[in-house]
Amino acid sequence: MDTILKWFNWGVKSTDEVVFEEKIAELNSRMRRVNEEIDIELKRRECEGFSAYISMQKENLVETKEDHWLIG
């Protein structure tokens, strides 16, 4: 009988636990969204930084019209 009560208690969750788990799930969802936005921003900055680096590199290498055609 004791085992049956343990199984019953294990299978039934109190309302406090459900609310707490929902709040954790909501928090995880918000954190995931924020992390995705941060990743997008970092990738954008990385691309801008890389293109600026390439652009500066080209400017420093180009001294004549021939250099411009060679470098692209």
PDB file with SEQRES, HELIX, SHEET and CRYST1 records, atoms N, CA, C and O in Angstrom:
SEQRES   1 A   72  MET ASP THR ILE LEU LYS TRP PHE ASN TRP GLY VAL LYS          
SEQRES   2 A   72  SER THR ASP GLU VAL VAL PHE GLU GLU LYS ILE ALA GLU          
SEQRES   3 A   72  LEU ASN SER ARG MET ARG ARG VAL ASN GLU GLU ILE ASP          
SEQRES   4 A   72  ILE GLU LEU LYS ARG ARG GLU CYS GLU GLY PHE SER ALA          
SEQRES   5 A   72  TYR ILE SER MET GLN LYS GLU ASN LEU VAL GLU THR LYS          
SEQRES   6 A   72  GLU ASP HIS TRP LEU ILE GLY                                  
HELIX    1 AA1 ASP A    2  GLY A   11  1                                  10    
HELIX    2 AA2 THR A   15  LEU A   61  1                                  47    
HELIX    3 AA3 LYS A   65  ILE A   71  1                                   7    
CRYST1    1.000    1.000    1.000  90.00  90.00  90.00 P 1           1          
ATOM      1  N   MET A   1       0.822  -1.196   0.000  1.00  0.00           N  
ATOM      2  CA  MET A   1       0.000   0.000   0.000  1.00  0.00           C  
ATOM      3  C   MET A   1       0.863   1.256   0.000  1.00  0.00           C  
ATOM      4  O   MET A   1       0.546   2.234  -0.677  1.00  0.00           O  
ATOM      5  N   ASP A   2       1.934   1.225   0.748  1.00  0.00           N  
ATOM      6  CA  ASP A   2       2.840   2.371   0.813  1.00  0.00           C  
ATOM      7  C   ASP A   2       3.441   2.664  -0.561  1.00  0.00           C  
ATOM      8  O   ASP A   2       3.577   3.825  -0.946  1.00  0.00           O  
ATOM      9  N   THR A   3       3.797   1.625  -1.290  1.00  0.00           N  
ATOM     10  CA  THR A   3       4.372   1.789  -2.623  1.00  0.00           C  
ATOM     11  C   THR A   3       3.367   2.420  -3.576  1.00  0.00           C  
ATOM     12  O   THR A   3       3.732   3.268  -4.390  1.00  0.00           O  
ATOM     13  N   ILE A   4       2.117   2.018  -3.481  1.00  0.00           N  
ATOM     14  CA  ILE A   4       1.072   2.584  -4.340  1.00  0.00           C  
ATOM     15  C   ILE A   4       0.908   4.074  -4.059  1.00  0.00           C  
ATOM     16  O   ILE A   4       0.744   4.861  -4.990  1.00  0.00           O  
ATOM     17  N   LEU A   5       0.951   4.468  -2.796  1.00  0.00           N  
ATOM     18  CA  LEU A   5       0.844   5.887  -2.447  1.00  0.00           C  
ATOM     19  C   LEU A   5       2.038   6.674  -2.991  1.00  0.00           C  
ATOM     20  O   LEU A   5       1.876   7.799  -3.463  1.00  0.00           O  
ATOM     21  N   LYS A   6       3.226   6.091  -2.927  1.00  0.00           N  
ATOM     22  CA  LYS A   6       4.411   6.761  -3.475  1.00  0.00           C  
ATOM     23  C   LYS A   6       4.265   6.953  -4.982  1.00  0.00           C  
ATOM     24  O   LYS A   6       4.597   8.018  -5.503  1.00  0.00           O  
ATOM     25  N   TRP A   7       3.777   5.945  -5.679  1.00  0.00           N  
ATOM     26  CA  TRP A   7       3.581   6.054  -7.132  1.00  0.00           C  
ATOM     27  C   TRP A   7       2.557   7.144  -7.447  1.00  0.00           C  
ATOM     28  O   TRP A   7       2.725   7.932  -8.377  1.00  0.00           O  
ATOM     29  N   PHE A   8       1.492   7.164  -6.644  1.00  0.00           N  
ATOM     30  CA  PHE A   8       0.454   8.168  -6.861  1.00  0.00           C  
ATOM     31  C   PHE A   8       1.019   9.572  -6.646  1.00  0.00           C  
ATOM     32  O   PHE A   8       0.804  10.465  -7.465  1.00  0.00           O  
ATOM     33  N   ASN A   9       1.733   9.758  -5.556  1.00  0.00           N  
ATOM     34  CA  ASN A   9       2.329  11.066  -5.264  1.00  0.00           C  
ATOM     35  C   ASN A   9       3.368  11.454  -6.311  1.00  0.00           C  
ATOM     36  O   ASN A   9       3.517  12.632  -6.639  1.00  0.00           O  
ATOM     37  N   TRP A  10       4.082  10.469  -6.832  1.00  0.00           N  
ATOM     38  CA  TRP A  10       5.097  10.741  -7.850  1.00  0.00           C  
ATOM     39  C   TRP A  10       4.435  11.160  -9.165  1.00  0.00           C  
ATOM     40  O   TRP A  10       4.959  12.010  -9.886  1.00  0.00           O  
ATOM     41  N   GLY A  11       3.282  10.560  -9.471  1.00  0.00           N  
ATOM     42  CA  GLY A  11       2.596  10.849 -10.737  1.00  0.00           C  
ATOM     43  C   GLY A  11       1.796  12.137 -10.719  1.00  0.00           C  
ATOM     44  O   GLY A  11       1.525  12.698 -11.781  1.00  0.00           O  
ATOM     45  N   VAL A  12       1.412  12.622  -9.560  1.00  0.00           N  
ATOM     46  CA  VAL A  12       0.593  13.828  -9.444  1.00  0.00           C  
ATOM     47  C   VAL A  12       1.492  14.961  -8.974  1.00  0.00           C  
ATOM     48  O   VAL A  12       2.189  14.848  -7.966  1.00  0.00           O  
ATOM     49  N   LYS A  13       1.460  16.054  -9.727  1.00  0.00           N  
ATOM     50  CA  LYS A  13       2.283  17.206  -9.347  1.00  0.00           C  
ATOM     51  C   LYS A  13       1.393  18.260  -8.703  1.00  0.00           C  
ATOM     52  O   LYS A  13       0.239  18.445  -9.089  1.00  0.00           O  
ATOM     53  N   SER A  14       1.943  18.932  -7.734  1.00  0.00           N  
ATOM     54  CA  SER A  14       1.183  20.013  -7.120  1.00  0.00           C  
ATOM     55  C   SER A  14       1.156  21.204  -8.071  1.00  0.00           C  
ATOM     56  O   SER A  14       1.981  21.306  -8.979  1.00  0.00           O  
ATOM     57  N   THR A  15       0.204  22.098  -7.852  1.00  0.00           N  
ATOM     58  CA  THR A  15       0.072  23.264  -8.737  1.00  0.00           C  
ATOM     59  C   THR A  15       1.278  24.186  -8.606  1.00  0.00           C  
ATOM     60  O   THR A  15       1.652  24.848  -9.575  1.00  0.00           O  
ATOM     61  N   ASP A  16       1.891  24.241  -7.431  1.00  0.00           N  
ATOM     62  CA  ASP A  16       3.069  25.093  -7.244  1.00  0.00           C  
ATOM     63  C   ASP A  16       4.219  24.633  -8.130  1.00  0.00           C  
ATOM     64  O   ASP A  16       4.915  25.459  -8.722  1.00  0.00           O  
ATOM     65  N   GLU A  17       4.422  23.335  -8.225  1.00  0.00           N  
ATOM     66  CA  GLU A  17       5.502  22.804  -9.052  1.00  0.00           C  
ATOM     67  C   GLU A  17       5.255  23.099 -10.524  1.00  0.00           C  
ATOM     68  O   GLU A  17       6.186  23.431 -11.257  1.00  0.00           O  
ATOM     69  N   VAL A  18       4.012  22.981 -10.957  1.00  0.00           N  
ATOM     70  CA  VAL A  18       3.675  23.228 -12.360  1.00  0.00           C  
ATOM     71  C   VAL A  18       3.950  24.685 -12.708  1.00  0.00           C  
ATOM     72  O   VAL A  18       4.547  24.975 -13.744  1.00  0.00           O  
ATOM     73  N   VAL A  19       3.521  25.594 -11.856  1.00  0.00           N  
ATOM     74  CA  VAL A  19       3.751  27.017 -12.097  1.00  0.00           C  
ATOM     75  C   VAL A  19       5.249  27.295 -12.136  1.00  0.00           C  
ATOM     76  O   VAL A  19       5.723  28.030 -13.001  1.00  0.00           O  
ATOM     77  N   PHE A  20       5.982  26.717 -11.216  1.00  0.00           N  
ATOM     78  CA  PHE A  20       7.425  26.913 -11.160  1.00  0.00           C  
ATOM     79  C   PHE A  20       8.083  26.384 -12.430  1.00  0.00           C  
ATOM     80  O   PHE A  20       8.956  27.041 -12.996  1.00  0.00           O  
ATOM     81  N   GLU A  21       7.669  25.203 -12.879  1.00  0.00           N  
ATOM     82  CA  GLU A  21       8.242  24.625 -14.098  1.00  0.00           C  
ATOM     83  C   GLU A  21       7.889  25.462 -15.318  1.00  0.00           C  
ATOM     84  O   GLU A  21       8.707  25.615 -16.225  1.00  0.00           O  
ATOM     85  N   GLU A  22       6.667  26.009 -15.348  1.00  0.00           N  
ATOM     86  CA  GLU A  22       6.275  26.874 -16.460  1.00  0.00           C  
ATOM     87  C   GLU A  22       7.118  28.142 -16.477  1.00  0.00           C  
ATOM     88  O   GLU A  22       7.514  28.618 -17.541  1.00  0.00           O  
ATOM     89  N   LYS A  23       7.389  28.684 -15.297  1.00  0.00           N  
ATOM     90  CA  LYS A  23       8.217  29.892 -15.224  1.00  0.00           C  
ATOM     91  C   LYS A  23       9.642  29.599 -15.677  1.00  0.00           C  
ATOM     92  O   LYS A  23      10.263  30.424 -16.348  1.00  0.00           O  
ATOM     93  N   ILE A  24      10.158  28.442 -15.318  1.00  0.00           N  
ATOM     94  CA  ILE A  24      11.498  28.051 -15.767  1.00  0.00           C  
ATOM     95  C   ILE A  24      11.510  27.899 -17.286  1.00  0.00           C  
ATOM     96  O   ILE A  24      12.446  28.346 -17.949  1.00  0.00           O  
ATOM     97  N   ALA A  25      10.482  27.273 -17.833  1.00  0.00           N  
ATOM     98  CA  ALA A  25      10.398  27.103 -19.289  1.00  0.00           C  
ATOM     99  C   ALA A  25      10.308  28.457 -19.982  1.00  0.00           C  
ATOM    100  O   ALA A  25      10.943  28.670 -21.015  1.00  0.00           O  
ATOM    101  N   GLU A  26       9.525  29.368 -19.422  1.00  0.00           N  
ATOM    102  CA  GLU A  26       9.403  30.712 -19.998  1.00  0.00           C  
ATOM    103  C   GLU A  26      10.739  31.444 -19.934  1.00  0.00           C  
ATOM    104  O   GLU A  26      11.138  32.101 -20.896  1.00  0.00           O  
ATOM    105  N   LEU A  27      11.425  31.332 -18.809  1.00  0.00           N  
ATOM    106  CA  LEU A  27      12.733  31.970 -18.656  1.00  0.00           C  
ATOM    107  C   LEU A  27      13.733  31.396 -19.652  1.00  0.00           C  
ATOM    108  O   LEU A  27      14.491  32.146 -20.267  1.00  0.00           O  
ATOM    109  N   ASN A  28      13.743  30.085 -19.817  1.00  0.00           N  
ATOM    110  CA  ASN A  28      14.641  29.456 -20.795  1.00  0.00           C  
ATOM    111  C   ASN A  28      14.332  29.933 -22.205  1.00  0.00           C  
ATOM    112  O   ASN A  28      15.240  30.167 -23.002  1.00  0.00           O  
ATOM    113  N   SER A  29      13.054  30.074 -22.508  1.00  0.00           N  
ATOM    114  CA  SER A  29      12.650  30.552 -23.832  1.00  0.00           C  
ATOM    115  C   SER A  29      13.134  31.981 -24.053  1.00  0.00           C  
ATOM    116  O   SER A  29      13.664  32.299 -25.117  1.00  0.00           O  
ATOM    117  N   ARG A  30      12.955  32.838 -23.058  1.00  0.00           N  
ATOM    118  CA  ARG A  30      13.420  34.226 -23.181  1.00  0.00           C  
ATOM    119  C   ARG A  30      14.929  34.286 -23.312  1.00  0.00           C  
ATOM    120  O   ARG A  30      15.450  35.066 -24.110  1.00  0.00           O  
ATOM    121  N   MET A  31      15.642  33.473 -22.539  1.00  0.00           N  
ATOM    122  CA  MET A  31      17.105  33.448 -22.624  1.00  0.00           C  
ATOM    123  C   MET A  31      17.549  32.982 -24.004  1.00  0.00           C  
ATOM    124  O   MET A  31      18.500  33.529 -24.563  1.00  0.00           O  
ATOM    125  N   ARG A  32      16.879  31.985 -24.556  1.00  0.00           N  
ATOM    126  CA  ARG A  32      17.207  31.482 -25.892  1.00  0.00           C  
ATOM    127  C   ARG A  32      17.013  32.583 -26.934  1.00  0.00           C  
ATOM    128  O   ARG A  32      17.851  32.766 -27.817  1.00  0.00           O  
ATOM    129  N   ARG A  33      15.889  33.320 -26.823  1.00  0.00           N  
ATOM    130  CA  ARG A  33      15.620  34.422 -27.760  1.00  0.00           C  
ATOM    131  C   ARG A  33      16.694  35.498 -27.664  1.00  0.00           C  
ATOM    132  O   ARG A  33      17.192  35.977 -28.682  1.00  0.00           O  
ATOM    133  N   VAL A  34      17.050  35.877 -26.437  1.00  0.00           N  
ATOM    134  CA  VAL A  34      18.073  36.904 -26.236  1.00  0.00           C  
ATOM    135  C   VAL A  34      19.407  36.431 -26.797  1.00  0.00           C  
ATOM    136  O   VAL A  34      20.108  37.200 -27.454  1.00  0.00           O  
ATOM    137  N   ASN A  35      19.764  35.182 -26.547  1.00  0.00           N  
ATOM    138  CA  ASN A  35      21.021  34.648 -27.071  1.00  0.00           C  
ATOM    139  C   ASN A  35      21.029  34.636 -28.592  1.00  0.00           C  
ATOM    140  O   ASN A  35      22.054  34.927 -29.207  1.00  0.00           O  
ATOM    141  N   GLU A  36      19.891  34.300 -29.210  1.00  0.00           N  
ATOM    142  CA  GLU A  36      19.807  34.310 -30.671  1.00  0.00           C  
ATOM    143  C   GLU A  36      19.993  35.724 -31.206  1.00  0.00           C  
ATOM    144  O   GLU A  36      20.679  35.921 -32.209  1.00  0.00           O  
ATOM    145  N   GLU A  37      19.378  36.722 -30.537  1.00  0.00           N  
ATOM    146  CA  GLU A  37      19.538  38.112 -30.964  1.00  0.00           C  
ATOM    147  C   GLU A  37      20.988  38.558 -30.816  1.00  0.00           C  
ATOM    148  O   GLU A  37      21.517  39.254 -31.683  1.00  0.00           O  
ATOM    149  N   ILE A  38      21.628  38.162 -29.728  1.00  0.00           N  
ATOM    150  CA  ILE A  38      23.032  38.511 -29.515  1.00  0.00           C  
ATOM    151  C   ILE A  38      23.898  37.861 -30.583  1.00  0.00           C  
ATOM    152  O   ILE A  38      24.801  38.502 -31.120  1.00  0.00           O  
ATOM    153  N   ASP A  39      23.635  36.595 -30.897  1.00  0.00           N  
ATOM    154  CA  ASP A  39      24.403  35.903 -31.937  1.00  0.00           C  
ATOM    155  C   ASP A  39      24.262  36.601 -33.281  1.00  0.00           C  
ATOM    156  O   ASP A  39      25.246  36.766 -34.002  1.00  0.00           O  
ATOM    157  N   ILE A  40      23.042  37.013 -33.623  1.00  0.00           N  
ATOM    158  CA  ILE A  40      22.815  37.715 -34.890  1.00  0.00           C  
ATOM    159  C   ILE A  40      23.601  39.017 -34.909  1.00  0.00           C  
ATOM    160  O   ILE A  40      24.241  39.343 -35.908  1.00  0.00           O  
ATOM    161  N   GLU A  41      23.554  39.760 -33.810  1.00  0.00           N  
ATOM    162  CA  GLU A  41      24.277  41.034 -33.728  1.00  0.00           C  
ATOM    163  C   GLU A  41      25.783  40.813 -33.835  1.00  0.00           C  
ATOM    164  O   GLU A  41      26.471  41.555 -34.537  1.00  0.00           O  
ATOM    165  N   LEU A  42      26.297  39.799 -33.144  1.00  0.00           N  
ATOM    166  CA  LEU A  42      27.733  39.522 -33.207  1.00  0.00           C  
ATOM    167  C   LEU A  42      28.159  39.096 -34.605  1.00  0.00           C  
ATOM    168  O   LEU A  42      29.217  39.506 -35.083  1.00  0.00           O  
ATOM    169  N   LYS A  43      27.346  38.278 -35.264  1.00  0.00           N  
ATOM    170  CA  LYS A  43      27.671  37.862 -36.631  1.00  0.00           C  
ATOM    171  C   LYS A  43      27.664  39.058 -37.573  1.00  0.00           C  
ATOM    172  O   LYS A  43      28.517  39.167 -38.453  1.00  0.00           O  
ATOM    173  N   ARG A  44      26.690  39.963 -37.384  1.00  0.00           N  
ATOM    174  CA  ARG A  44      26.624  41.162 -38.221  1.00  0.00           C  
ATOM    175  C   ARG A  44      27.875  42.007 -38.014  1.00  0.00           C  
ATOM    176  O   ARG A  44      28.489  42.461 -38.979  1.00  0.00           O  
ATOM    177  N   ARG A  45      28.249  42.217 -36.761  1.00  0.00           N  
ATOM    178  CA  ARG A  45      29.447  43.006 -36.465  1.00  0.00           C  
ATOM    179  C   ARG A  45      30.696  42.326 -37.002  1.00  0.00           C  
ATOM    180  O   ARG A  45      31.602  42.986 -37.511  1.00  0.00           O  
ATOM    181  N   GLU A  46      30.739  41.009 -36.885  1.00  0.00           N  
ATOM    182  CA  GLU A  46      31.889  40.263 -37.386  1.00  0.00           C  
ATOM    183  C   GLU A  46      32.008  40.434 -38.896  1.00  0.00           C  
ATOM    184  O   GLU A  46      33.105  40.650 -39.412  1.00  0.00           O  
ATOM    185  N   CYS A  47      30.891  40.340 -39.604  1.00  0.00           N  
ATOM    186  CA  CYS A  47      30.904  40.517 -41.063  1.00  0.00           C  
ATOM    187  C   CYS A  47      31.319  41.931 -41.418  1.00  0.00           C  
ATOM    188  O   CYS A  47      32.117  42.138 -42.333  1.00  0.00           O  
ATOM    189  N   GLU A  48      30.775  42.920 -40.689  1.00  0.00           N  
ATOM    190  CA  GLU A  48      31.154  44.303 -40.955  1.00  0.00           C  
ATOM    191  C   GLU A  48      32.637  44.505 -40.686  1.00  0.00           C  
ATOM    192  O   GLU A  48      33.333  45.163 -41.458  1.00  0.00           O  
ATOM    193  N   GLY A  49      33.113  43.938 -39.593  1.00  0.00           N  
ATOM    194  CA  GLY A  49      34.529  44.069 -39.255  1.00  0.00           C  
ATOM    195  C   GLY A  49      35.411  43.408 -40.289  1.00  0.00           C  
ATOM    196  O   GLY A  49      36.448  43.952 -40.666  1.00  0.00           O  
ATOM    197  N   PHE A  50      35.007  42.237 -40.751  1.00  0.00           N  
ATOM    198  CA  PHE A  50      35.800  41.518 -41.742  1.00  0.00           C  
ATOM    199  C   PHE A  50      35.805  42.271 -43.061  1.00  0.00           C  
ATOM    200  O   PHE A  50      36.852  42.399 -43.695  1.00  0.00           O  
ATOM    201  N   SER A  51      34.637  42.774 -43.489  1.00  0.00           N  
ATOM    202  CA  SER A  51      34.590  43.508 -44.758  1.00  0.00           C  
ATOM    203  C   SER A  51      35.371  44.811 -44.654  1.00  0.00           C  
ATOM    204  O   SER A  51      36.009  45.226 -45.621  1.00  0.00           O  
ATOM    205  N   ALA A  52      35.327  45.461 -43.494  1.00  0.00           N  
ATOM    206  CA  ALA A  52      36.118  46.679 -43.302  1.00  0.00           C  
ATOM    207  C   ALA A  52      37.605  46.347 -43.351  1.00  0.00           C  
ATOM    208  O   ALA A  52      38.394  47.101 -43.921  1.00  0.00           O  
ATOM    209  N   TYR A  53      37.984  45.231 -42.762  1.00  0.00           N  
ATOM    210  CA  TYR A  53      39.384  44.801 -42.782  1.00  0.00           C  
ATOM    211  C   TYR A  53      39.841  44.542 -44.213  1.00  0.00           C  
ATOM    212  O   TYR A  53      40.916  44.985 -44.615  1.00  0.00           O  
ATOM    213  N   ILE A  54      39.021  43.821 -44.983  1.00  0.00           N  
ATOM    214  CA  ILE A  54      39.358  43.529 -46.385  1.00  0.00           C  
ATOM    215  C   ILE A  54      39.439  44.826 -47.180  1.00  0.00           C  
ATOM    216  O   ILE A  54      40.346  45.007 -47.993  1.00  0.00           O  
ATOM    217  N   SER A  55      38.496  45.720 -46.946  1.00  0.00           N  
ATOM    218  CA  SER A  55      38.487  47.003 -47.652  1.00  0.00           C  
ATOM    219  C   SER A  55      39.747  47.801 -47.340  1.00  0.00           C  
ATOM    220  O   SER A  55      40.365  48.352 -48.251  1.00  0.00           O  
ATOM    221  N   MET A  56      40.138  47.873 -46.074  1.00  0.00           N  
ATOM    222  CA  MET A  56      41.365  48.590 -45.703  1.00  0.00           C  
ATOM    223  C   MET A  56      42.582  47.908 -46.299  1.00  0.00           C  
ATOM    224  O   MET A  56      43.515  48.568 -46.757  1.00  0.00           O  
ATOM    225  N   GLN A  57      42.567  46.591 -46.292  1.00  0.00           N  
ATOM    226  CA  GLN A  57      43.684  45.842 -46.849  1.00  0.00           C  
ATOM    227  C   GLN A  57      43.828  46.157 -48.336  1.00  0.00           C  
ATOM    228  O   GLN A  57      44.937  46.370 -48.825  1.00  0.00           O  
ATOM    229  N   LYS A  58      42.705  46.186 -49.052  1.00  0.00           N  
ATOM    230  CA  LYS A  58      42.740  46.502 -50.479  1.00  0.00           C  
ATOM    231  C   LYS A  58      43.238  47.921 -50.703  1.00  0.00           C  
ATOM    232  O   LYS A  58      44.042  48.160 -51.604  1.00  0.00           O  
ATOM    233  N   GLU A  59      42.768  48.867 -49.890  1.00  0.00           N  
ATOM    234  CA  GLU A  59      43.204  50.255 -50.036  1.00  0.00           C  
ATOM    235  C   GLU A  59      44.707  50.375 -49.832  1.00  0.00           C  
ATOM    236  O   GLU A  59      45.373  51.134 -50.535  1.00  0.00           O  
ATOM    237  N   ASN A  60      45.235  49.637 -48.885  1.00  0.00           N  
ATOM    238  CA  ASN A  60      46.669  49.699 -48.614  1.00  0.00           C  
ATOM    239  C   ASN A  60      47.482  49.027 -49.707  1.00  0.00           C  
ATOM    240  O   ASN A  60      48.621  49.420 -49.960  1.00  0.00           O  
ATOM    241  N   LEU A  61      46.916  48.022 -50.356  1.00  0.00           N  
ATOM    242  CA  LEU A  61      47.646  47.300 -51.389  1.00  0.00           C  
ATOM    243  C   LEU A  61      47.577  47.987 -52.747  1.00  0.00           C  
ATOM    244  O   LEU A  61      48.490  47.857 -53.562  1.00  0.00           O  
ATOM    245  N   VAL A  62      46.489  48.720 -52.988  1.00  0.00           N  
ATOM    246  CA  VAL A  62      46.290  49.327 -54.305  1.00  0.00           C  
ATOM    247  C   VAL A  62      47.095  50.619 -54.397  1.00  0.00           C  
ATOM    248  O   VAL A  62      46.839  51.581 -53.674  1.00  0.00           O  
ATOM    249  N   GLU A  63      48.069  50.619 -55.299  1.00  0.00           N  
ATOM    250  CA  GLU A  63      48.854  51.829 -55.539  1.00  0.00           C  
ATOM    251  C   GLU A  63      48.740  52.279 -56.985  1.00  0.00           C  
ATOM    252  O   GLU A  63      48.927  53.459 -57.283  1.00  0.00           O  
ATOM    253  N   THR A  64      48.437  51.356 -57.882  1.00  0.00           N  
ATOM    254  CA  THR A  64      48.305  51.694 -59.302  1.00  0.00           C  
ATOM    255  C   THR A  64      47.035  51.058 -59.846  1.00  0.00           C  
ATOM    256  O   THR A  64      46.387  50.263 -59.165  1.00  0.00           O  
ATOM    257  N   LYS A  65      46.677  51.419 -61.098  1.00  0.00           N  
ATOM    258  CA  LYS A  65      45.503  50.815 -61.730  1.00  0.00           C  
ATOM    259  C   LYS A  65      45.684  49.314 -61.889  1.00  0.00           C  
ATOM    260  O   LYS A  65      44.728  48.551 -61.750  1.00  0.00           O  
ATOM    261  N   GLU A  66      46.900  48.892 -62.178  1.00  0.00           N  
ATOM    262  CA  GLU A  66      47.162  47.460 -62.329  1.00  0.00           C  
ATOM    263  C   GLU A  66      46.915  46.722 -61.016  1.00  0.00           C  
ATOM    264  O   GLU A  66      46.360  45.623 -61.003  1.00  0.00           O  
ATOM    265  N   ASP A  67      47.332  47.339 -59.914  1.00  0.00           N  
ATOM    266  CA  ASP A  67      47.082  46.731 -58.599  1.00  0.00           C  
ATOM    267  C   ASP A  67      45.580  46.570 -58.362  1.00  0.00           C  
ATOM    268  O   ASP A  67      45.123  45.554 -57.839  1.00  0.00           O  
ATOM    269  N   HIS A  68      44.830  47.592 -58.759  1.00  0.00           N  
ATOM    270  CA  HIS A  68      43.384  47.549 -58.565  1.00  0.00           C  
ATOM    271  C   HIS A  68      42.780  46.362 -59.317  1.00  0.00           C  
ATOM    272  O   HIS A  68      41.926  45.657 -58.778  1.00  0.00           O  
ATOM    273  N   TRP A  69      43.214  46.140 -60.543  1.00  0.00           N  
ATOM    274  CA  TRP A  69      42.696  45.028 -61.333  1.00  0.00           C  
ATOM    275  C   TRP A  69      43.153  43.684 -60.780  1.00  0.00           C  
ATOM    276  O   TRP A  69      42.405  42.707 -60.820  1.00  0.00           O  
ATOM    277  N   LEU A  70      44.366  43.632 -60.267  1.00  0.00           N  
ATOM    278  CA  LEU A  70      44.878  42.368 -59.729  1.00  0.00           C  
ATOM    279  C   LEU A  70      44.165  41.978 -58.435  1.00  0.00           C  
ATOM    280  O   LEU A  70      43.840  40.810 -58.221  1.00  0.00           O  
ATOM    281  N   ILE A  71      43.929  42.957 -57.588  1.00  0.00           N  
ATOM    282  CA  ILE A  71      43.340  42.671 -56.276  1.00  0.00           C  
ATOM    283  C   ILE A  71      41.830  42.505 -56.379  1.00  0.00           C  
ATOM    284  O   ILE A  71      41.246  41.708 -55.646  1.00  0.00           O  
ATOM    285  N   GLY A  72      41.199  43.239 -57.271  1.00  0.00           N  
ATOM    286  CA  GLY A  72      39.752  43.090 -57.465  1.00  0.00           C  
ATOM    287  C   GLY A  72      39.049  44.095 -56.701  1.00  0.00           C  
ATOM    288  O   GLY A  72      37.819  44.143 -56.727  1.00  0.00           O  
TER     289      GLY A  72                                                      
END                                                                             
